[in-house]
């Protein structure tokens, strides 16, 4: 990597730290207001689940950046893993980061689908909304956990080398296509890639249908998430093209920081969209300040 790319990576890293602090505080306040009236507004249950993921993700990002700072102090220019504990911690954080990224999109997909399905008679209530949200969260946590578990077993077969920045994991996948854990990882990833394509195409169509059915707030959130997702896809595509599909830990530093940056934008602005376009939410906020 060129020095200029490293400079950009560190610039984005500091921006991510600032946005992570803001997102953590903002979403804690947002969750407080959502839970005050979610029994009367079932949509608030879905917003609360998204909000929780937007609290957990910045918190994990802060832990990750602190670990990087500590590692840099003791092991300058170390891109790879210091030891097996470092591998376990990083992958555990990655597990929950991936889950938070998945759940914010899929809970919004579920809310949009249920809103369109029950547009004539809104039969959703607090119990049903909570039940659907929990089922959806468990389903996608199992997906992310299965990928994490298969990846963990692959890591056990990799030759360990301190601060190795080579893409040993990607090399192992390419050189051992018949390995059981590689087959499991690729199978699960391909199955859920189909789900991701369906969700992405649905997000392209949902805003039009939601606006027609007068679900303007949900439509705006879908459009916002879609823009973020397209931005992340552009970063990924540009990365793979520029690196000729060869992924290493050193070459992926800037793309990962950029993807985290877009995730932080989402975590910071989703509460603002709800505040600006939800009359029920505005009412809760006004009542709180009048009482206080």
Secondary structure, 3 states (H helix, E strand, C coil): CCHHHHHHHHHHHHHHHHHHHHHHHHHHHHHHHHHHCCCCCCHHHHHHHHHHHHHHHHHHHHHHHHHHHHHHHHCCCCCCCCCHHHHHHHHHHHHHHHHHHHHHHHHHHHHHHHHHHCCCCCCCCHHHHHHHHHHHHHHHHHHHHHHHHHHHHHHHCCCCCCCCCCCHHHHHHHHCCCCHHHHHHHHHHHHHHHHHHHHHHHHHHHHHHHHHCCCHHHHHHHHHHHHHHHHHHHHHHHHHHHCCCCCCCCCCHHHHHHHHHHHHHHHHHHHHHHHHHCHHHHHHHHHHHHHC
